Amino acid sequence: MKKIKCLRKKIDCVDKRILKLLAKRFVLTDKIGGIKKLAKIEIEDKSREVEILEKFKKLSQKFNLDKNFTTNLLQLILQESKKRQK
Protein backbone atom coordinates (compact mmCIF):
# COMPACT_ATOMS: atom_id res chain seq x y z
CA MET A 1 0.00 0.00 0.00
CA LYS A 2 2.86 2.37 0.77
CA LYS A 3 4.16 2.00 -2.78
CA ILE A 4 0.73 2.82 -4.24
CA LYS A 5 0.44 5.90 -2.03
CA CYS A 6 3.85 7.12 -3.19
CA LEU A 7 2.97 6.55 -6.85
CA ARG A 8 -0.34 8.37 -6.42
CA LYS A 9 1.49 11.37 -5.00
CA LYS A 10 3.66 11.38 -8.11
CA ILE A 11 0.54 11.19 -10.29
CA ASP A 12 -0.92 14.16 -8.39
CA CYS A 13 2.23 16.15 -9.18
CA VAL A 14 2.05 15.23 -12.86
CA ASP A 15 -1.64 16.16 -12.97
CA LYS A 16 -0.84 19.54 -11.46
CA ARG A 17 1.85 20.14 -14.08
CA ILE A 18 -0.53 19.13 -16.88
CA LEU A 19 -3.15 21.63 -15.68
CA LYS A 20 -0.53 24.33 -15.21
CA LEU A 21 0.67 23.81 -18.78
CA LEU A 22 -2.90 23.86 -20.10
CA ALA A 23 -3.49 27.16 -18.30
CA LYS A 24 -0.31 28.54 -19.86
CA ARG A 25 -1.42 27.33 -23.30
CA PHE A 26 -4.78 29.05 -22.90
CA VAL A 27 -3.11 32.32 -21.89
CA LEU A 28 -1.20 32.15 -25.16
CA THR A 29 -4.26 31.28 -27.24
CA ASP A 30 -6.18 34.11 -25.54
CA LYS A 31 -3.46 36.51 -26.72
CA ILE A 32 -3.70 35.09 -30.24
CA GLY A 33 -7.47 35.57 -30.06
CA GLY A 34 -6.98 39.24 -29.19
CA ILE A 35 -4.64 39.71 -32.14
CA LYS A 36 -7.10 37.96 -34.45
CA LYS A 37 -9.94 40.22 -33.29
CA LEU A 38 -7.91 43.36 -33.94
CA ALA A 39 -6.85 42.09 -37.36
CA LYS A 40 -10.36 40.77 -38.11
CA ILE A 41 -8.98 37.28 -38.75
CA GLU A 42 -11.18 34.18 -38.44
CA ILE A 43 -10.77 32.31 -35.17
CA GLU A 44 -10.71 28.90 -36.81
CA ASP A 45 -7.58 28.04 -38.83
CA LYS A 46 -8.04 24.57 -40.29
CA SER A 47 -4.53 24.36 -41.76
CA ARG A 48 -3.03 25.12 -38.33
CA GLU A 49 -5.26 22.49 -36.73
CA VAL A 50 -4.10 19.89 -39.27
CA GLU A 51 -0.50 20.86 -38.56
CA ILE A 52 -0.97 20.45 -34.81
CA LEU A 53 -2.81 17.15 -35.30
CA GLU A 54 0.10 15.74 -37.31
CA LYS A 55 2.53 16.78 -34.59
CA PHE A 56 0.32 15.15 -31.96
CA LYS A 57 0.22 11.91 -33.97
CA LYS A 58 4.01 11.80 -34.22
CA LEU A 59 4.47 12.60 -30.56
CA SER A 60 1.88 9.97 -29.67
CA GLN A 61 4.01 7.34 -31.37
CA LYS A 62 7.19 8.67 -29.78
CA PHE A 63 5.71 8.50 -26.29
CA ASN A 64 3.80 5.25 -26.93
CA LEU A 65 0.37 6.84 -26.48
CA ASP A 66 -2.82 5.81 -28.20
CA LYS A 67 -3.41 8.06 -31.24
CA ASN A 68 -7.18 8.09 -30.74
CA PHE A 69 -6.75 9.25 -27.17
CA THR A 70 -4.35 12.05 -28.07
CA THR A 71 -6.49 13.10 -31.04
CA ASN A 72 -9.53 13.34 -28.77
CA LEU A 73 -7.52 15.26 -26.21
CA LEU A 74 -6.31 17.69 -28.89
CA GLN A 75 -9.86 18.21 -30.14
CA LEU A 76 -10.96 19.16 -26.62
CA ILE A 77 -8.04 21.56 -26.24
CA LEU A 78 -8.72 23.19 -29.62
CA GLN A 79 -12.44 23.43 -28.88
CA GLU A 80 -11.73 25.23 -25.60
CA SER A 81 -9.18 27.52 -27.26
CA LYS A 82 -11.68 28.58 -29.93
CA LYS A 83 -14.42 29.05 -27.35
CA ARG A 84 -12.16 31.35 -25.32
CA GLN A 85 -11.20 33.38 -28.40
CA LYS A 86 -14.81 34.31 -29.19
MOPAC internal coordinates of N, CA, C and O (Angstrom, degrees):
PM7 1SCF
backbone

  N    0.0000 0     0.00 0     0.00 0    0    0    0
  C    1.4629 1     0.00 0     0.00 0    1    0    0
  C    1.5332 1   111.76 1     0.00 0    2    1    0
  O    1.2310 1   120.71 1   144.46 1    3    2    1
  N    1.3161 1   116.26 1   -35.54 1    3    2    1
  C    1.4600 1   120.71 1  -178.80 1    5    3    2
  C    1.5311 1   110.50 1   -61.57 1    6    5    3
  O    1.2310 1   121.15 1   139.96 1    7    6    5
  N    1.3171 1   115.40 1   -40.04 1    7    6    5
  C    1.4691 1   121.21 1   179.27 1    9    7    6
  C    1.5294 1   110.46 1   -63.22 1   10    9    7
  O    1.2310 1   120.32 1   136.12 1   11   10    9
  N    1.3208 1   116.99 1   -43.88 1   11   10    9
  C    1.4661 1   121.77 1   178.88 1   13   11   10
  C    1.5279 1   110.08 1   -61.43 1   14   13   11
  O    1.2310 1   120.72 1   135.83 1   15   14   13
  N    1.3181 1   116.22 1   -44.17 1   15   14   13
  C    1.4616 1   120.73 1  -179.45 1   17   15   14
  C    1.5306 1   110.64 1   -60.85 1   18   17   15
  O    1.2310 1   120.53 1   137.37 1   19   18   17
  N    1.3110 1   116.60 1   -42.63 1   19   18   17
  C    1.4649 1   121.82 1   178.28 1   21   19   18
  C    1.5316 1   110.89 1   -63.49 1   22   21   19
  O    1.2310 1   120.48 1   135.71 1   23   22   21
  N    1.3158 1   116.68 1   -44.29 1   23   22   21
  C    1.4670 1   120.76 1   179.35 1   25   23   22
  C    1.5258 1   111.00 1   -65.17 1   26   25   23
  O    1.2310 1   120.13 1   142.04 1   27   26   25
  N    1.3077 1   117.36 1   -37.96 1   27   26   25
  C    1.4617 1   120.89 1   178.55 1   29   27   26
  C    1.5279 1   111.40 1   -65.28 1   30   29   27
  O    1.2310 1   120.51 1   143.65 1   31   30   29
  N    1.3152 1   116.63 1   -36.35 1   31   30   29
  C    1.4664 1   119.87 1   176.01 1   33   31   30
  C    1.5255 1   110.27 1   -62.95 1   34   33   31
  O    1.2310 1   121.04 1   140.25 1   35   34   33
  N    1.3240 1   115.61 1   -39.75 1   35   34   33
  C    1.4696 1   119.93 1   177.73 1   37   35   34
  C    1.5282 1   110.52 1   -65.47 1   38   37   35
  O    1.2310 1   120.38 1   139.92 1   39   38   37
  N    1.3194 1   116.88 1   -40.08 1   39   38   37
  C    1.4675 1   121.27 1   176.83 1   41   39   38
  C    1.5227 1   109.81 1   -61.23 1   42   41   39
  O    1.2310 1   120.47 1   136.32 1   43   42   41
  N    1.3365 1   116.71 1   -43.68 1   43   42   41
  C    1.4678 1   120.74 1   178.56 1   45   43   42
  C    1.5257 1   111.00 1   -57.90 1   46   45   43
  O    1.2310 1   120.40 1   139.65 1   47   46   45
  N    1.3240 1   116.84 1   -40.35 1   47   46   45
  C    1.4715 1   120.99 1   178.56 1   49   47   46
  C    1.5305 1   111.01 1   -65.80 1   50   49   47
  O    1.2310 1   120.78 1   137.43 1   51   50   49
  N    1.3112 1   116.11 1   -42.57 1   51   50   49
  C    1.4666 1   120.32 1   178.21 1   53   51   50
  C    1.5252 1   110.05 1   -63.56 1   54   53   51
  O    1.2310 1   120.34 1   135.70 1   55   54   53
  N    1.3265 1   116.96 1   -44.30 1   55   54   53
  C    1.4703 1   120.98 1   178.67 1   57   55   54
  C    1.5244 1   111.01 1   -58.59 1   58   57   55
  O    1.2310 1   120.85 1   137.86 1   59   58   57
  N    1.3188 1   115.98 1   -42.14 1   59   58   57
  C    1.4620 1   119.98 1   178.68 1   61   59   58
  C    1.5227 1   110.85 1   -62.39 1   62   61   59
  O    1.2310 1   120.38 1   138.35 1   63   62   61
  N    1.3212 1   116.89 1   -41.65 1   63   62   61
  C    1.4711 1   120.48 1   178.89 1   65   63   62
  C    1.5255 1   111.29 1   -66.08 1   66   65   63
  O    1.2310 1   120.50 1   141.08 1   67   66   65
  N    1.3282 1   116.65 1   -38.92 1   67   66   65
  C    1.4692 1   120.65 1   177.65 1   69   67   66
  C    1.5272 1   109.78 1   -59.61 1   70   69   67
  O    1.2310 1   120.51 1   131.40 1   71   70   69
  N    1.3231 1   116.63 1   -48.60 1   71   70   69
  C    1.4717 1   120.65 1  -178.51 1   73   71   70
  C    1.5283 1   111.22 1   -65.98 1   74   73   71
  O    1.2310 1   120.62 1   142.27 1   75   74   73
  N    1.3091 1   116.43 1   -37.73 1   75   74   73
  C    1.4670 1   120.52 1   177.69 1   77   75   74
  C    1.5329 1   110.45 1   -62.94 1   78   77   75
  O    1.2310 1   120.60 1   137.69 1   79   78   77
  N    1.3180 1   116.45 1   -42.31 1   79   78   77
  C    1.4611 1   120.70 1   177.96 1   81   79   78
  C    1.5301 1   111.96 1   -67.40 1   82   81   79
  O    1.2310 1   120.50 1   141.71 1   83   82   81
  N    1.3296 1   116.64 1   -38.29 1   83   82   81
  C    1.4674 1   119.51 1   176.12 1   85   83   82
  C    1.5271 1   110.70 1   -62.60 1   86   85   83
  O    1.2310 1   120.75 1   137.34 1   87   86   85
  N    1.3237 1   116.17 1   -42.66 1   87   86   85
  C    1.4699 1   119.76 1   178.28 1   89   87   86
  C    1.5191 1   110.28 1   -61.02 1   90   89   87
  O    1.2310 1   120.55 1   138.61 1   91   90   89
  N    1.3186 1   116.55 1   -41.39 1   91   90   89
  C    1.4741 1   121.30 1   178.69 1   93   91   90
  C    1.5351 1   110.26 1   -64.26 1   94   93   91
  O    1.2310 1   120.83 1   139.01 1   95   94   93
  N    1.3312 1   116.02 1   -40.99 1   95   94   93
  C    1.4663 1   120.15 1   178.92 1   97   95   94
  C    1.5283 1   110.43 1   -62.25 1   98   97   95
  O    1.2310 1   120.66 1   137.88 1   99   98   97
  N    1.3353 1   116.34 1   -42.12 1   99   98   97
  C    1.4550 1   119.35 1  -179.02 1  101   99   98
  C    1.5220 1   112.52 1   -69.43 1  102  101   99
  O    1.2310 1   119.77 1   148.78 1  103  102  101
  N    1.3158 1   118.04 1   -31.22 1  103  102  101
  C    1.4724 1   120.23 1   173.46 1  105  103  102
  C    1.5279 1   108.84 1   -60.72 1  106  105  103
  O    1.2310 1   120.66 1   136.23 1  107  106  105
  N    1.3183 1   116.35 1   -43.77 1  107  106  105
  C    1.4650 1   120.59 1  -179.99 1  109  107  106
  C    1.5304 1   111.78 1   -66.50 1  110  109  107
  O    1.2310 1   120.45 1   137.22 1  111  110  109
  N    1.3366 1   116.75 1   -42.78 1  111  110  109
  C    1.4625 1   118.45 1   179.76 1  113  111  110
  C    1.5322 1   111.17 1   -69.50 1  114  113  111
  O    1.2310 1   120.25 1   149.69 1  115  114  113
  N    1.3365 1   117.13 1   -30.31 1  115  114  113
  C    1.4665 1   119.86 1   174.49 1  117  115  114
  C    1.5291 1   110.38 1   -62.61 1  118  117  115
  O    1.2310 1   120.67 1   139.15 1  119  118  117
  N    1.3303 1   116.32 1   -40.85 1  119  118  117
  C    1.4700 1   120.38 1   178.16 1  121  119  118
  C    1.5275 1   110.70 1   -64.53 1  122  121  119
  O    1.2310 1   120.85 1   138.40 1  123  122  121
  N    1.3250 1   115.98 1   -41.60 1  123  122  121
  C    1.4649 1   120.04 1   177.15 1  125  123  122
  C    1.5216 1   109.61 1   -61.86 1  126  125  123
  O    1.2310 1   120.57 1   138.84 1  127  126  125
  N    1.3344 1   116.53 1   -41.16 1  127  126  125
  C    1.4619 1   120.75 1   178.26 1  129  127  126
  C    1.5196 1   111.68 1   -59.36 1  130  129  127
  O    1.2310 1   120.27 1   138.64 1  131  130  129
  N    1.3245 1   117.09 1   -41.36 1  131  130  129
  C    1.4678 1   121.07 1   177.57 1  133  131  130
  C    1.5149 1   111.66 1   -62.44 1  134  133  131
  O    1.2310 1   120.86 1   137.94 1  135  134  133
  N    1.3160 1   115.95 1   -42.06 1  135  134  133
  C    1.4747 1   120.56 1   178.44 1  137  135  134
  C    1.5213 1   110.09 1   -64.79 1  138  137  135
  O    1.2310 1   120.46 1   137.59 1  139  138  137
  N    1.3266 1   116.72 1   -42.41 1  139  138  137
  C    1.4647 1   120.56 1   179.32 1  141  139  138
  C    1.5235 1   111.41 1   -62.54 1  142  141  139
  O    1.2310 1   120.30 1   139.72 1  143  142  141
  N    1.3344 1   117.03 1   -40.28 1  143  142  141
  C    1.4673 1   120.03 1   178.76 1  145  143  142
  C    1.5193 1   110.68 1   -62.24 1  146  145  143
  O    1.2310 1   120.37 1   133.52 1  147  146  145
  N    1.3170 1   116.90 1   -46.48 1  147  146  145
  C    1.4678 1   120.76 1   180.00 1  149  147  146
  C    1.5225 1   112.05 1   -61.94 1  150  149  147
  O    1.2310 1   121.16 1   141.28 1  151  150  149
  N    1.3247 1   115.38 1   -38.72 1  151  150  149
  C    1.4676 1   120.74 1  -178.25 1  153  151  150
  C    1.5232 1   112.44 1   -88.20 1  154  153  151
  O    1.2310 1   120.73 1   178.92 1  155  154  153
  N    1.3551 1   116.22 1    -1.08 1  155  154  153
  C    1.4615 1   121.89 1  -178.47 1  157  155  154
  C    1.5361 1   111.89 1    56.05 1  158  157  155
  O    1.2310 1   121.86 1  -133.59 1  159  158  157
  N    1.3326 1   114.05 1    46.41 1  159  158  157
  C    1.4658 1   122.15 1   178.61 1  161  159  158
  C    1.5249 1   107.86 1  -101.52 1  162  161  159
  O    1.2310 1   120.56 1   -37.99 1  163  162  161
  N    1.3298 1   116.54 1   142.01 1  163  162  161
  C    1.4630 1   121.62 1   177.49 1  165  163  162
  C    1.5276 1   110.09 1   -57.71 1  166  165  163
  O    1.2310 1   121.12 1   -36.39 1  167  166  165
  N    1.3191 1   115.46 1   143.61 1  167  166  165
  C    1.4591 1   120.86 1   178.54 1  169  167  166
  C    1.5255 1   110.54 1   -67.54 1  170  169  167
  O    1.2310 1   120.98 1   134.21 1  171  170  169
  N    1.3187 1   115.74 1   -45.79 1  171  170  169
  C    1.4600 1   120.43 1  -176.29 1  173  171  170
  C    1.5279 1   110.55 1   -81.00 1  174  173  171
  O    1.2310 1   121.04 1   -49.95 1  175  174  173
  N    1.3391 1   115.61 1   130.05 1  175  174  173
  C    1.4634 1   122.71 1   178.30 1  177  175  174
  C    1.5307 1   107.36 1  -129.21 1  178  177  175
  O    1.2310 1   121.43 1   -88.63 1  179  178  177
  N    1.3275 1   114.87 1    91.37 1  179  178  177
  C    1.4664 1   120.89 1  -174.32 1  181  179  178
  C    1.5298 1   112.58 1   -58.88 1  182  181  179
  O    1.2310 1   119.84 1   140.97 1  183  182  181
  N    1.3235 1   117.92 1   -39.03 1  183  182  181
  C    1.4663 1   119.25 1  -179.21 1  185  183  182
  C    1.5270 1   110.98 1   -64.73 1  186  185  183
  O    1.2310 1   120.15 1   142.42 1  187  186  185
  N    1.3299 1   117.33 1   -37.58 1  187  186  185
  C    1.4646 1   121.26 1   176.99 1  189  187  186
  C    1.5252 1   110.09 1   -66.77 1  190  189  187
  O    1.2310 1   120.29 1   140.40 1  191  190  189
  N    1.3198 1   117.05 1   -39.60 1  191  190  189
  C    1.4598 1   120.41 1   179.35 1  193  191  190
  C    1.5278 1   111.01 1   -63.77 1  194  193  191
  O    1.2310 1   120.43 1   139.42 1  195  194  193
  N    1.3294 1   116.78 1   -40.58 1  195  194  193
  C    1.4667 1   120.87 1   177.49 1  197  195  194
  C    1.5258 1   109.88 1   -63.60 1  198  197  195
  O    1.2310 1   120.86 1   138.14 1  199  198  197
  N    1.3164 1   115.97 1   -41.86 1  199  198  197
  C    1.4657 1   121.49 1   178.84 1  201  199  198
  C    1.5385 1   111.04 1   -60.08 1  202  201  199
  O    1.2310 1   120.80 1   133.66 1  203  202  201
  N    1.3225 1   116.07 1   -46.34 1  203  202  201
  C    1.4625 1   120.60 1   179.72 1  205  203  202
  C    1.5301 1   110.42 1   -65.57 1  206  205  203
  O    1.2310 1   120.59 1   139.21 1  207  206  205
  N    1.3158 1   116.48 1   -40.79 1  207  206  205
  C    1.4655 1   121.33 1   179.91 1  209  207  206
  C    1.5266 1   110.93 1   -60.01 1  210  209  207
  O    1.2310 1   120.62 1   136.97 1  211  210  209
  N    1.3229 1   116.41 1   -43.03 1  211  210  209
  C    1.4682 1   120.29 1   178.66 1  213  211  210
  C    1.5241 1   111.05 1   -63.37 1  214  213  211
  O    1.2310 1   120.64 1   139.62 1  215  214  213
  N    1.3245 1   116.39 1   -40.38 1  215  214  213
  C    1.4694 1   119.81 1   177.17 1  217  215  214
  C    1.5245 1   110.60 1   -63.47 1  218  217  215
  O    1.2310 1   120.77 1   137.64 1  219  218  217
  N    1.3292 1   116.13 1   -42.36 1  219  218  217
  C    1.4699 1   120.58 1   179.18 1  221  219  218
  C    1.5286 1   110.56 1   -61.71 1  222  221  219
  O    1.2310 1   120.29 1   138.98 1  223  222  221
  N    1.3258 1   117.04 1   -41.02 1  223  222  221
  C    1.4629 1   120.27 1   179.98 1  225  223  222
  C    1.5215 1   111.00 1   -62.24 1  226  225  223
  O    1.2310 1   120.74 1   135.74 1  227  226  225
  N    1.3317 1   116.19 1   -44.26 1  227  226  225
  C    1.4659 1   120.04 1   179.24 1  229  227  226
  C    1.5271 1   111.48 1   -65.06 1  230  229  227
  O    1.2310 1   120.99 1   136.73 1  231  230  229
  N    1.3183 1   115.71 1   -43.27 1  231  230  229
  C    1.4612 1   119.38 1   179.23 1  233  231  230
  C    1.5281 1   111.22 1   -66.94 1  234  233  231
  O    1.2310 1   120.65 1   147.13 1  235  234  233
  N    1.3239 1   116.37 1   -32.87 1  235  234  233
  C    1.4602 1   120.39 1   177.28 1  237  235  234
  C    1.5174 1   110.32 1   -59.73 1  238  237  235
  O    1.2310 1   120.97 1   134.68 1  239  238  237
  N    1.3202 1   115.75 1   -45.32 1  239  238  237
  C    1.4641 1   120.41 1   178.21 1  241  239  238
  C    1.5203 1   110.59 1   -63.91 1  242  241  239
  O    1.2310 1   120.83 1   134.46 1  243  242  241
  N    1.3225 1   116.01 1   -45.54 1  243  242  241
  C    1.4646 1   121.10 1  -178.07 1  245  243  242
  C    1.5271 1   111.38 1   -58.49 1  246  245  243
  O    1.2310 1   120.39 1   139.00 1  247  246  245
  N    1.3210 1   116.86 1   -41.00 1  247  246  245
  C    1.4569 1   121.46 1  -177.09 1  249  247  246
  C    1.5323 1   113.22 1   -97.04 1  250  249  247
  O    1.2310 1   121.03 1  -170.12 1  251  250  249
  N    1.3375 1   115.63 1     9.88 1  251  250  249
  C    1.4661 1   121.78 1   177.55 1  253  251  250
  C    1.5328 1   112.14 1    57.33 1  254  253  251
  O    1.2310 1   121.12 1  -133.00 1  255  254  253
  N    1.3298 1   115.47 1    47.00 1  255  254  253
  C    1.4612 1   122.17 1   177.08 1  257  255  254
  C    1.5216 1   109.86 1  -109.47 1  258  257  255
  O    1.2310 1   120.78 1   -30.02 1  259  258  257
  N    1.2956 1   116.11 1   149.98 1  259  258  257
  C    1.4543 1   121.82 1   178.91 1  261  259  258
  C    1.5304 1   109.90 1   -66.16 1  262  261  259
  O    1.2310 1   120.66 1   -53.63 1  263  262  261
  N    1.3385 1   116.35 1   126.37 1  263  262  261
  C    1.4694 1   120.78 1  -177.85 1  265  263  262
  C    1.5231 1   112.68 1   -62.61 1  266  265  263
  O    1.2310 1   120.12 1   142.60 1  267  266  265
  N    1.3165 1   117.38 1   -37.40 1  267  266  265
  C    1.4645 1   119.95 1   178.56 1  269  267  266
  C    1.5206 1   110.78 1   -63.19 1  270  269  267
  O    1.2310 1   120.82 1   137.57 1  271  270  269
  N    1.3191 1   116.03 1   -42.43 1  271  270  269
  C    1.4588 1   120.24 1   178.67 1  273  271  270
  C    1.5254 1   110.89 1   -61.09 1  274  273  271
  O    1.2310 1   120.47 1   130.73 1  275  274  273
  N    1.3323 1   116.70 1   -49.27 1  275  274  273
  C    1.4657 1   119.14 1  -176.88 1  277  275  274
  C    1.5275 1   111.66 1   -69.18 1  278  277  275
  O    1.2310 1   120.30 1   147.71 1  279  278  277
  N    1.3247 1   117.03 1   -32.29 1  279  278  277
  C    1.4649 1   120.29 1   176.36 1  281  279  278
  C    1.5243 1   109.73 1   -65.39 1  282  281  279
  O    1.2310 1   120.56 1   135.49 1  283  282  281
  N    1.3240 1   116.54 1   -44.51 1  283  282  281
  C    1.4692 1   120.25 1   177.55 1  285  283  282
  C    1.5233 1   111.35 1   -62.72 1  286  285  283
  O    1.2310 1   120.81 1   138.13 1  287  286  285
  N    1.3106 1   116.05 1   -41.87 1  287  286  285
  C    1.4576 1   120.74 1   177.83 1  289  287  286
  C    1.5249 1   110.57 1   -60.78 1  290  289  287
  O    1.2310 1   120.63 1   134.02 1  291  290  289
  N    1.3276 1   116.40 1   -45.98 1  291  290  289
  C    1.4652 1   120.63 1   178.79 1  293  291  290
  C    1.5232 1   111.03 1   -60.73 1  294  293  291
  O    1.2310 1   120.22 1   137.65 1  295  294  293
  N    1.3172 1   117.19 1   -42.35 1  295  294  293
  C    1.4659 1   120.61 1   179.87 1  297  295  294
  C    1.5343 1   110.58 1   -59.72 1  298  297  295
  O    1.2310 1   120.41 1   138.56 1  299  298  297
  N    1.3195 1   116.81 1   -41.44 1  299  298  297
  C    1.4673 1   120.49 1   177.46 1  301  299  298
  C    1.5282 1   111.44 1   -64.18 1  302  301  299
  O    1.2310 1   120.86 1   138.12 1  303  302  301
  N    1.3103 1   115.96 1   -41.88 1  303  302  301
  C    1.4690 1   120.44 1   179.75 1  305  303  302
  C    1.5298 1   110.23 1   -64.48 1  306  305  303
  O    1.2310 1   120.57 1   133.99 1  307  306  305
  N    1.3193 1   116.53 1   -46.01 1  307  306  305
  C    1.4655 1   120.56 1   179.82 1  309  307  306
  C    1.5267 1   111.44 1   -64.51 1  310  309  307
  O    1.2310 1   120.83 1   139.44 1  311  310  309
  N    1.3143 1   116.02 1   -40.56 1  311  310  309
  C    1.4698 1   120.91 1   178.50 1  313  311  310
  C    1.5435 1   110.09 1   -59.64 1  314  313  311
  O    1.2310 1   120.62 1   134.14 1  315  314  313
  N    1.3104 1   116.42 1   -45.86 1  315  314  313
  C    1.4683 1   120.83 1   179.37 1  317  315  314
  C    1.5321 1   110.82 1   -65.74 1  318  317  315
  O    1.2310 1   120.39 1   139.77 1  319  318  317
  N    1.3210 1   116.87 1   -40.23 1  319  318  317
  C    1.4645 1   120.74 1   179.06 1  321  319  318
  C    1.5237 1   111.03 1   -60.54 1  322  321  319
  O    1.2310 1   120.82 1   134.07 1  323  322  321
  N    1.3397 1   116.03 1   -45.93 1  323  322  321
  C    1.4695 1   119.82 1   179.69 1  325  323  322
  C    1.5201 1   111.75 1   -66.13 1  326  325  323
  O    1.2310 1   120.87 1   140.58 1  327  326  325
  N    1.3285 1   115.95 1   -39.42 1  327  326  325
  C    1.4668 1   120.32 1   178.03 1  329  327  326
  C    1.5271 1   110.64 1   -60.63 1  330  329  327
  O    1.2310 1   120.30 1   138.32 1  331  330  329
  N    1.3108 1   117.04 1   -41.68 1  331  330  329
  C    1.4627 1   121.25 1  -178.79 1  333  331  330
  C    1.5268 1   112.32 1   -70.85 1  334  333  331
  O    1.2310 1   120.38 1   153.68 1  335  334  333
  N    1.3354 1   116.88 1   -26.32 1  335  334  333
  C    1.4679 1   120.53 1  -178.56 1  337  335  334
  C    1.5114 1   112.98 1   -79.81 1  338  337  335
  O    1.2310 1   119.70 1   167.06 1  339  338  337
  N    1.3325 1   118.17 1   -12.94 1  339  338  337
  C    1.4642 1   120.67 1  -178.06 1  341  339  338
  C    1.4955 1   111.72 1   -75.70 1  342  341  339
  O    1.2310 1   120.10 1   180.00 1  343  342  341

